[in-house]
Amino acid sequence: VPDDVKQDRVDRLMCAQQEIAFDHADAQVGKTLEVLVEGVDDEGRLAGRTAYDAPEIDCSVIISSWTEEPDVGTLIKVKIVGSVGYDLVGESLT
């Protein structure tokens, strides 16, 4: 298979997957999820993952507000208030 055909197929597949991922992220808005706090992301934001997310593969949960900054490694309840690309944005409830 020529390289340009392979690249076209990859591009179409990634576009379809991106739509599925963004729809899934939008469907999480309003839900309360348990999030493992992992630390600060590359942009200096507090971030974590749910039990359903694999590191380096799935989305992160950006924790936009909290009453007390949670320690890395703790599980906290987070209400999802939005999404940015693949990532979820939430507010700590604990």
Secondary structure, DSSP 8 states (H G I E B T S, - for coil): --HHHHHHHHHHHHHHHHHHHHHHHHHHTT-EEEEEEEEE-TTS-EEEE-TT--TTTS--EEEEE-SS---TT-EEEEEEEEEETTEEEEEE--
